[in-house]
Amino acid sequence: MKTKLSAMTLLTALLAASSASAAVTVRYYNRDSRDYTWTAVCSGVKTSVTFGHSQTASVTIQGSGPCTVQTDAGSVVLKGGENLDIKDGKVEVK
């Protein structure tokens, strides 16, 4: 009985840790002098993501990938780890 309880506790801890780390992180360089806030859908959950103006930074989108970001120039699919270049409101994955 004690072994089953320990196994259940371990399983619960592993499941909680895996769901807590579900996120997509990308690095970007925004060449434009304006912030962009676009809608992102990750695992069916809609959220917004903001890319700051005239900067190189990382942004983390909560939810498991892949995430689809809907920009003014079309949609971009992100799995995590990509480098993005933003210029004139268009996103280029490098």
N, C-alpha and C positions, 0 to 999 in steps of 0.2 A: 504494500500500500504506500509506503514511504517513497519507494522508487517511482511509482506512477505519479505521485504528487510532485516530485522533483522534476520529472520529465514534462509534466504539464506546465510547471512554472517556467522552465527553460523555453518551451515552445511559445508560451505567451510572451516572454521577453523578446524572443527573436522576431515574432510577428510585429510587435510594437516598434522595434528598432527599424525593421524594413519599411514600415509605412511612414515612419517619421523622416526617413531620409529620401523620400520620393520627391525629387525636384530635378529641374533641368537648368543647368548653369551654362551661360555662354559669355564669351568675351567680345566686346564691341568697340569700334572706333566710330564715333558720330562726328562727321566732318561738318555738319550743318550747325548753324548758330541758333537752333531751336530744339526744344525737347520734343520727343515723340512718345505718345501714349497710345498703344495699340491693344486690341483684344487678343487674348491667347486662349486656346482651348486645349487642355491637357486631360486625357482620360475622361472626356465628356464634361469636365468642369470648366466653366468660363471664368476668366480672370483678366485683369489688365496688367500690362507691363510697360514701364517707362524707361526710355533711353535718354539720358541727359545730353544736353547740347555741348558741342565742342570738347568732347572728352573721350578718353580711353578708359574703360571700366568693365566690370563684370556685372551681370544681372542674373538673379536666380528666380525662376518661375516655379511656383509650388505646384506639384502634381507630377505624376509619372509620365515619362515621355513615350512616344514623341508628342511634341506640342506643335500646334499650328497657330502661327501668329498672323493675324489679318492686318496687313499694312494698306496704305492708300494705293500702292502700286501692285498689290496682289498678295497672295498668301505665301508664307515661308514655313517649312517644316523643320523643327529643331529637335534633335535627339539629345543634345548636351555635349559640351566640349567644342563646339564650333567657334570660329572667329568670324565676326560679322563686320562688314564695312558699310556704313550708312552715309549716303551722299545724295542730295536732292530728294530726300524722302524714299529712296530706294535701298533695299537691303541686298547686299551681295554676300553670299556665304563663301568664305575662303578656306 
